Amino acid sequence: MTDNTEPAQGTESKLSKDLVALAIARVELEGATFQQVAAEFGVHPKTVWNRLSSESMGVGWSSPGVDGVPASPRRTALEKIRDGASLEEAVSAINGVTADDVLGSAWDQSIKPGPDKDPEVSRAADRALSENLDVDRLELPAGVSARAVRRAIADRKSDGGVRLLERVRQRHGYDVDELARAIDLPVGAVRHASSGKTPVTGKLRDRLEALDRLQAGVAPEKAAKKIAPASDLFDRMAMLSHLDMARFVGGHPSRLSDQSKRGHVIAVHRGNRAYYPERQVDTEGRMLPGVAKVLAEAGGDPEEACRMMWDGEAWLPPREGHGLVSREEMMSLMGVDRARLVSLRDQGIVIGLQVSGRVHRYPVWQLDAKGRPLPGVKAAIEEADGDHMLAYRRIFEGRSWIPDAETPFLDQDEMAARLGVSADKVMALRRVDGEFVGVRVQHHFILFPEAQLAHPEIAKDCVAEAGGDDLEACKLFLERVGA
């Protein structure tokens, strides 16, 4: 097959008419992808794509003969071209078909003159589009400015935008609403562009071309990233839109965007829209602690963070029944100021779970009826190596023990008053004689189960059995007396 036919009107191309005809034959008759054809011809796939992705090119454009009806003359010509004949030889041997019938707008569209009066500008714009070249890389004739060529290219793209939209819609059998969902853009934007009320934007054009490439098998991975089809996980998880999430948490949408950028909120993006897993918010519209940690463990990938939550690899407190209160509520319950609460949290005396930045939430069940940290909270934090979220989870799941918040406790002064002795005497009886069950919750602050005043012998036995482990002695005693 010869390769000597040049494009009309002086338009340069890396594919002659013979090669374009052969490419059409390979694609239509053999189902070859544009990548395969490009590799065979030694050109870039985009070059083949630009030639063949015209409004009249597509599956079923020339149907084979069926039920005794002969194939079209055009298809017969394509078969001859596939078997080695040149375009001229194929069309001359068959009556009723011309070279234009074979090539269609796969050739005509690439040489379609633009609205520019200067033919040199038109030819430069045609070349840039057909070969996917940047204008700055073109060798422009004297008197032709790059600005004029760019304007001509923009005019061609704007004029072809509606045709591109209709071609993609008809080729793949979409109505306007289905097409909008497929490329993840608002239905109104696609509908207005289709009717010509608004221009076809660059984003819409890019996604239409990406969808077309995805269906045709040209660079499918890059095309898939353009339109970002929703995953099964995305469909299964309960998601909130950006505005719904802002309303639910009672914040401004811009603040929510800022929190997402800082890695404090998980936001899954679909095109230009953001969706938020409902699982990261409790039923009262407050962000749950641990979201930033999950996102960090997922390497900053929100979809991976969603998968980890779905599969149970990452843990968040339950949406309800978590027993978490704000800093102000915790300060009121404990009767301390902000600085004191921060100090207790930093010392590992109370559990404080970070939500974002300096915002923390505190489990209310770590305090007794008088607002004092319960025995076992400090030990749970130490067992978790200072990880407050892990300590919270271990206590919540029952792997670390703390007494019930309703269990009555006495401090050393209250215990001394009840016994009619000094506080130093109470401390000596506990430390030296092992008479009382007492657990140190802070430095120089010990809590004693009040029930041991009625069961001193059981308390003494539990201290002996625990072998010096104050928390274990407290646990044994409360289990035995049923407190």
C-alpha positions as CSV (number, residue, x, y, z in Angstrom):
1,M,0.0,0.0,0.0
2,T,1.4,3.4,-1.0
3,D,1.6,6.4,1.3
4,N,1.8,9.3,-1.1
5,T,-1.6,11.1,-0.7
6,E,-1.2,14.4,1.0
7,P,-3.8,16.2,3.0
8,A,-5.9,18.8,1.2
9,Q,-5.5,22.6,1.6
10,G,-1.9,22.3,2.8
11,T,-2.8,20.9,6.2
12,E,0.1,18.8,7.4
13,S,-0.5,15.5,9.2
14,K,1.4,12.5,10.5
15,L,-1.3,10.3,8.9
16,S,-2.0,10.3,5.2
17,K,-5.4,9.5,3.7
18,D,-4.3,5.9,3.0
19,L,-3.2,5.4,6.7
20,V,-6.4,7.1,7.9
21,A,-8.5,4.7,5.7
22,L,-6.5,1.7,7.0
23,A,-7.0,2.9,10.6
24,I,-10.7,3.1,10.1
25,A,-10.7,-0.4,8.6
26,R,-8.7,-1.8,11.5
27,V,-11.0,-0.1,14.1
28,E,-14.3,-0.9,12.5
29,L,-13.7,-4.4,11.0
30,E,-11.3,-5.8,13.6
31,G,-12.2,-3.9,16.7
32,A,-8.7,-2.6,17.2
33,T,-8.1,0.1,19.8
34,F,-6.6,3.4,18.9
35,Q,-3.5,2.5,20.9
36,Q,-3.0,-0.6,18.8
37,V,-3.4,1.3,15.6
38,A,-1.0,4.0,16.8
39,A,1.6,1.4,17.7
40,E,1.3,-0.2,14.3
41,F,1.7,3.1,12.5
42,G,4.4,4.5,14.8
43,V,2.5,7.6,15.9
44,H,1.1,8.8,19.1
45,P,-2.4,7.5,20.0
46,K,-3.7,11.0,20.3
47,T,-2.9,11.5,16.6
48,V,-5.1,8.6,15.7
49,W,-7.8,9.7,18.1
50,N,-7.9,13.2,16.7
51,R,-8.4,11.9,13.2
52,L,-11.0,9.2,14.0
53,S,-13.0,10.8,16.8
54,S,-15.4,12.7,14.5
55,E,-19.1,12.9,14.7
56,S,-19.6,10.3,12.0
57,M,-17.1,7.8,13.3
58,G,-18.2,5.0,15.7
59,V,-19.3,1.5,16.2
60,G,-21.9,0.5,13.7
61,W,-21.1,3.3,11.2
62,S,-20.8,0.7,8.5
63,S,-22.7,-2.5,9.3
64,P,-21.9,-5.9,7.7
65,G,-24.3,-7.7,5.5
66,V,-26.9,-9.8,7.4
67,D,-29.8,-12.1,6.5
68,G,-28.8,-12.2,2.8
69,V,-28.5,-8.4,2.5
70,P,-25.1,-7.6,1.0
71,A,-22.6,-5.4,2.9
72,S,-22.4,-1.8,2.0
73,P,-19.9,-0.7,-0.8
74,R,-18.1,1.3,1.8
75,R,-17.5,-1.8,4.0
76,T,-16.3,-3.7,1.0
77,A,-13.8,-0.9,0.3
78,L,-12.6,-1.1,3.9
79,E,-12.1,-4.8,3.6
80,K,-9.9,-4.3,0.5
81,I,-7.9,-1.6,2.3
82,R,-7.4,-3.9,5.2
83,D,-6.2,-6.6,2.9
84,G,-3.5,-4.3,1.4
85,A,-5.1,-2.1,-1.2
86,S,-4.6,1.6,-1.3
87,L,-7.5,4.0,-0.8
88,E,-7.4,4.9,-4.5
89,E,-7.3,1.2,-5.6
90,A,-10.2,0.3,-3.3
91,V,-12.6,3.0,-4.4
92,S,-11.8,2.6,-8.1
93,A,-12.6,-1.1,-7.9
94,I,-16.0,-0.7,-6.3
95,N,-19.0,1.2,-7.9
96,G,-21.0,3.5,-5.7
97,V,-18.2,4.5,-3.2
98,T,-15.8,7.4,-3.1
99,A,-12.8,8.3,-1.1
100,D,-14.9,10.8,0.9
101,D,-17.4,8.0,1.7
102,V,-14.6,5.9,3.2
103,L,-12.9,8.7,5.1
104,G,-16.0,10.7,6.1
105,S,-15.4,13.5,8.5
106,A,-12.4,11.7,9.9
107,W,-10.6,13.6,7.2
108,D,-12.8,16.5,6.5
109,Q,-13.1,17.8,10.0
110,S,-9.4,18.0,10.4
111,I,-9.1,20.3,7.4
112,K,-12.3,22.3,8.0
113,P,-11.4,26.0,7.5
114,G,-11.9,28.2,10.4
115,P,-13.5,31.6,10.6
116,D,-10.2,33.3,10.1
117,K,-9.7,35.4,7.0
118,D,-6.0,34.6,6.9
119,P,-5.5,31.1,5.5
120,E,-2.1,30.8,7.1
121,V,-3.7,31.3,10.5
122,S,-6.3,28.6,9.7
123,R,-3.7,26.1,8.6
124,A,-1.6,26.7,11.7
125,A,-4.6,26.2,13.9
126,D,-5.6,23.1,12.0
127,R,-2.1,21.7,12.5
128,A,-2.0,22.4,16.2
129,L,-5.4,20.7,16.7
130,S,-4.7,17.7,14.4
131,E,-1.3,17.0,16.0
132,N,-2.1,18.1,19.5
133,L,0.8,20.6,19.5
134,D,1.3,23.6,21.7
135,V,1.2,26.8,19.7
136,D,4.5,27.9,21.0
137,R,6.1,24.8,19.4
138,L,4.8,25.6,16.0
139,E,6.9,27.2,13.3
140,L,4.6,30.0,12.3
141,P,4.9,31.8,8.9
142,A,5.9,35.4,8.8
143,G,3.1,37.7,9.7
144,V,1.2,35.1,11.7
145,S,1.1,35.7,15.5
146,A,0.7,33.0,18.2
147,R,-2.2,35.0,19.6
148,A,-4.2,34.8,16.4
149,V,-3.6,31.1,16.2
150,R,-4.8,30.6,19.8
151,R,-7.9,32.6,19.0
152,A,-8.6,30.4,16.0
153,I,-8.1,27.3,18.1
154,A,-10.5,28.6,20.7
155,D,-13.1,29.4,18.0
156,R,-12.9,25.8,16.7
157,K,-13.2,24.3,20.1
158,S,-16.2,26.4,21.0
159,D,-17.9,25.7,17.7
160,G,-17.3,21.9,18.1
161,G,-18.2,21.7,21.8
162,V,-21.9,21.1,21.2
163,R,-21.1,18.6,18.4
164,L,-18.8,16.8,20.7
165,L,-21.4,16.6,23.5
166,E,-24.1,15.3,21.1
167,R,-21.7,12.8,19.5
168,V,-20.7,11.3,22.9
169,R,-24.3,11.3,24.1
170,Q,-25.5,9.5,20.9
171,R,-22.6,7.2,20.5
172,H,-22.9,5.7,24.0
173,G,-26.7,5.9,24.3
174,Y,-27.0,8.5,27.1
175,D,-29.7,11.0,27.7
176,V,-28.7,14.3,29.1
177,D,-29.3,13.3,32.7
178,E,-27.4,10.0,32.4
179,L,-24.5,11.8,30.6
180,A,-24.3,14.3,33.5
181,R,-24.1,11.5,36.0
182,A,-21.5,9.7,34.0
183,I,-19.1,12.7,33.9
184,D,-20.2,13.9,37.4
185,L,-21.2,17.4,36.5
186,P,-24.5,19.2,37.4
187,V,-27.4,18.1,35.1
188,G,-28.3,21.8,34.5
189,A,-24.9,22.6,33.2
190,V,-24.9,19.8,30.7
191,R,-28.5,20.5,29.7
192,H,-27.8,24.2,29.0
193,A,-24.6,23.4,27.1
194,S,-26.5,20.8,25.0
195,S,-29.2,23.3,24.1
196,G,-26.6,26.0,23.3
197,K,-27.7,28.3,26.1
198,T,-24.2,28.3,27.7
199,P,-20.8,27.5,26.1
200,V,-19.2,24.2,26.5
201,T,-16.5,24.8,29.2
202,G,-13.1,23.3,29.2
203,K,-14.0,21.1,32.1
204,L,-17.0,19.7,30.3
205,R,-15.0,19.2,27.1
206,D,-12.2,17.4,29.0
207,R,-14.7,15.0,30.7
208,L,-16.6,14.3,27.5
209,E,-13.4,13.4,25.8
210,A,-12.3,11.3,28.8
211,L,-15.5,9.4,28.7
212,D,-15.2,8.8,25.0
213,R,-11.6,7.6,25.4
214,L,-12.6,5.4,28.3
215,Q,-15.2,3.7,26.1
216,A,-12.8,3.4,23.2
217,G,-9.9,2.0,25.2
218,V,-7.5,5.0,24.7
219,A,-5.5,5.7,27.9
220,P,-8.2,4.2,30.1
221,E,-6.4,4.9,33.4
222,K,-6.0,8.6,32.6
223,A,-9.5,8.8,31.3
224,A,-10.9,7.2,34.4
225,K,-9.2,9.7,36.6
226,K,-10.8,12.5,34.7
227,I,-14.4,11.4,35.3
228,A,-13.7,9.5,38.6
229,P,-16.4,6.9,38.5
230,A,-17.9,6.1,41.9
231,S,-16.7,3.0,43.6
232,D,-19.0,0.4,45.3
233,L,-17.7,1.5,48.7
234,F,-18.7,5.1,47.9
235,D,-22.2,3.8,47.1
236,R,-22.5,1.7,50.2
237,M,-21.4,4.3,52.8
238,A,-23.8,7.0,53.9
239,M,-22.5,10.3,52.5
240,L,-23.4,13.9,53.0
241,S,-23.0,16.7,50.4
242,H,-20.9,19.7,51.3
243,L,-23.9,21.9,52.2
244,D,-25.7,19.1,54.0
245,M,-22.6,18.5,56.1
246,A,-22.2,22.2,56.9
247,R,-25.8,22.4,58.0
248,F,-25.5,19.2,60.1
249,V,-22.4,20.3,62.0
250,G,-23.7,23.9,62.3
251,G,-20.7,25.5,60.6
252,H,-20.0,27.7,57.6
253,P,-19.2,25.8,54.3
254,S,-15.9,27.6,53.9
255,R,-14.8,26.5,57.4
256,L,-15.7,22.9,56.5
257,S,-13.5,23.2,53.4
258,D,-10.7,24.6,55.5
259,Q,-11.0,21.7,57.9
260,S,-10.9,19.2,55.0
261,K,-7.7,20.8,53.7
262,R,-6.1,20.6,57.1
263,G,-6.8,16.9,57.3
264,H,-9.3,17.2,60.2
265,V,-12.3,16.0,58.1
266,I,-12.6,13.2,55.6
267,A,-13.9,14.6,52.2
268,V,-14.2,12.3,49.2
269,H,-14.1,14.3,45.9
270,R,-16.1,13.4,42.9
271,G,-15.2,15.9,40.2
272,N,-15.8,19.4,41.6
273,R,-18.0,18.1,44.4
274,A,-17.1,17.0,47.9
275,Y,-18.9,14.3,49.9
276,Y,-18.5,13.5,53.6
277,P,-18.9,10.1,55.3
278,E,-21.7,10.5,57.9
279,R,-19.8,8.1,60.1
280,Q,-17.4,10.8,61.2
281,V,-20.2,12.9,62.9
282,D,-22.2,11.9,65.9
283,T,-26.0,12.0,65.9
284,E,-25.9,15.5,67.5
285,G,-23.8,17.0,64.6
286,R,-20.5,17.1,66.4
287,M,-17.3,15.8,64.8
288,L,-16.0,12.6,66.4
289,P,-12.5,12.4,67.6
290,G,-10.0,10.2,65.8
291,V,-10.9,11.3,62.2
292,A,-7.6,13.1,61.7
293,K,-5.8,10.0,62.9
294,V,-7.6,7.7,60.5
295,L,-6.9,10.0,57.6
296,A,-3.2,10.2,58.6
297,E,-3.0,6.3,58.8
298,A,-4.6,6.2,55.3
299,G,-1.7,8.4,53.9
300,G,-4.1,11.4,53.4
301,D,-6.2,9.4,50.9
302,P,-9.9,10.0,51.9
303,E,-11.1,7.0,49.9
304,E,-8.6,4.7,51.7
305,A,-9.7,6.2,55.0
306,C,-13.4,5.3,54.1
307,R,-12.3,1.8,53.2
308,M,-10.4,1.4,56.5
309,M,-13.5,2.5,58.4
310,W,-15.8,0.2,56.4
311,D,-13.5,-2.8,56.9
312,G,-12.9,-2.2,60.6
313,E,-9.2,-1.5,60.2
314,A,-9.7,2.0,61.7
315,W,-11.8,2.7,64.7
316,L,-13.9,5.7,65.7
317,P,-16.2,6.1,68.7
318,P,-19.8,5.2,68.1
319,R,-22.1,7.9,66.7
320,E,-24.3,7.7,69.8
321,G,-23.7,6.4,73.4
322,H,-20.0,7.5,73.3
323,G,-20.3,9.6,76.5
324,L,-18.2,12.5,75.1
325,V,-18.6,16.0,76.3
326,S,-16.9,19.3,75.3
327,R,-14.1,21.0,77.1
328,E,-16.5,23.5,78.7
329,E,-18.8,20.8,80.0
330,M,-15.8,18.9,81.4
331,M,-14.5,22.0,83.2
332,S,-17.9,22.5,84.8
333,L,-18.1,18.8,85.9
334,M,-14.7,18.8,87.4
335,G,-14.8,22.4,88.9
336,V,-11.5,23.3,87.3
337,D,-10.4,26.0,84.8
338,R,-9.1,25.5,81.3
339,A,-5.4,25.5,82.2
340,R,-5.9,22.9,85.0
341,L,-7.9,20.6,82.6
342,V,-5.2,20.8,80.0
343,S,-2.6,20.0,82.6
344,L,-4.5,16.9,83.8
345,R,-4.9,15.8,80.2
346,D,-1.2,16.2,79.5
347,Q,-0.2,14.4,82.7
348,G,-2.3,11.4,81.6
349,I,-4.8,11.7,84.5
350,V,-7.9,12.3,82.4
351,I,-8.6,11.1,78.8
352,G,-8.9,13.9,76.3
353,L,-9.6,13.0,72.6
354,Q,-8.4,15.4,69.9
355,V,-11.0,16.3,67.3
356,S,-9.0,19.0,65.5
357,G,-6.2,21.4,66.5
358,R,-6.8,22.4,70.1
359,V,-10.4,21.0,70.2
360,H,-10.8,18.0,72.4
361,R,-13.7,16.0,73.8
362,Y,-13.7,14.1,77.1
363,P,-15.5,10.9,78.2
364,V,-17.8,11.8,81.0
365,W,-17.8,8.3,82.4
366,Q,-14.2,8.7,83.6
367,L,-15.4,10.9,86.5
368,D,-17.1,9.8,89.7
369,A,-20.2,11.5,91.1
370,K,-18.1,14.3,92.5
371,G,-16.2,15.1,89.3
372,R,-13.0,13.3,90.2
373,P,-11.0,11.0,87.8
374,L,-11.9,7.4,88.6
375,P,-9.3,4.8,89.6
376,G,-8.0,3.0,86.5
377,V,-8.1,5.9,84.1
378,K,-4.4,6.8,84.7
379,A,-3.4,3.1,84.4
380,A,-5.3,2.8,81.1
381,I,-3.5,5.7,79.6
382,E,-0.2,4.3,80.8
383,E,-1.0,0.9,79.3
384,A,-1.7,2.6,76.0
385,D,1.7,4.4,76.0
386,G,0.0,7.8,76.3
387,D,-2.4,7.2,73.4
388,H,-5.7,8.6,74.7
389,M,-7.7,7.2,71.8
390,L,-6.4,3.7,72.4
391,A,-7.0,4.1,76.2
392,Y,-10.6,5.3,75.5
393,R,-11.2,2.3,73.1
394,R,-9.8,-0.2,75.6
395,I,-12.0,1.1,78.4
396,F,-15.0,1.4,76.1
397,E,-14.6,-2.2,74.9
398,G,-14.0,-3.5,78.5
399,R,-10.3,-4.5,77.9
400,S,-9.2,-2.0,80.6
401,W,-11.1,-1.8,83.8
402,I,-12.4,1.3,85.6
403,P,-15.2,1.2,88.2
404,D,-18.7,2.4,87.5
405,A,-19.1,6.2,87.7
406,E,-21.9,5.8,90.3
407,T,-19.6,3.9,92.7
408,P,-19.1,6.0,95.8
409,F,-15.5,6.9,96.7
410,L,-13.9,8.9,99.5
411,D,-10.6,10.8,99.4
412,Q,-8.1,10.5,102.3
413,D,-9.5,13.5,104.1
414,E,-13.1,12.2,103.9
415,M,-11.9,8.7,104.9
416,A,-10.1,10.2,107.9
417,A,-13.2,12.1,109.0
418,R,-15.4,9.0,108.8
419,L,-12.9,7.0,110.9
420,G,-12.2,9.8,113.4
421,V,-8.4,9.7,112.7
422,S,-5.9,11.9,110.9
423,A,-5.3,11.7,107.2
424,D,-1.7,10.6,107.9
425,K,-3.0,7.7,109.9
426,V,-5.3,6.6,107.1
427,M,-2.4,6.7,104.7
428,A,-0.2,4.6,107.1
429,L,-3.0,2.0,107.6
430,R,-3.3,1.7,103.9
431,R,0.4,1.7,103.0
432,V,2.0,-0.2,105.9
433,D,-0.7,-2.4,107.4
434,G,-2.7,-3.1,104.3
435,E,-6.0,-2.3,106.1
436,F,-7.7,-0.3,103.3
437,V,-8.2,-0.5,99.6
438,G,-7.1,2.8,98.1
439,V,-6.0,3.8,94.5
440,R,-3.8,6.8,93.7
441,V,-5.5,8.8,90.9
442,Q,-3.2,11.9,91.2
443,H,-0.1,12.8,93.0
444,H,-1.0,12.8,96.8
445,F,-4.6,12.1,96.0
446,I,-6.1,8.7,96.7
447,L,-9.6,7.4,96.5
448,F,-11.0,4.7,98.8
449,P,-14.2,2.7,98.0
450,E,-16.7,3.8,100.6
451,A,-18.2,0.3,100.9
452,Q,-15.0,-1.0,102.7
453,L,-16.1,0.9,105.9
454,A,-18.9,-1.8,106.1
455,H,-16.6,-4.7,105.0
456,P,-13.2,-4.1,106.5
457,E,-12.2,-7.8,106.5
458,I,-13.1,-8.3,102.8
459,A,-11.0,-5.2,102.0
460,K,-8.0,-6.5,103.9
461,D,-8.3,-9.9,102.1
462,C,-8.4,-8.3,98.7
463,V,-5.3,-6.2,99.4
464,A,-3.4,-9.3,100.4
465,E,-4.6,-11.2,97.3
466,A,-3.7,-8.4,94.9
467,G,-0.1,-8.5,96.1
468,G,0.4,-4.8,96.2
469,D,-1.6,-4.0,93.0
470,D,-3.9,-1.3,94.3
471,L,-6.1,-1.2,91.2
472,E,-6.5,-5.0,91.2
473,A,-7.4,-4.9,94.9
474,C,-10.1,-2.3,94.2
475,K,-11.5,-4.4,91.4
476,L,-11.6,-7.6,93.6
477,F,-13.2,-5.7,96.4
478,L,-16.0,-4.1,94.3
479,E,-16.7,-7.4,92.6
480,R,-17.1,-9.2,96.0
481,V,-19.3,-6.7,97.7
482,G,-21.3,-6.1,94.5
483,A,-20.7,-2.4,94.5
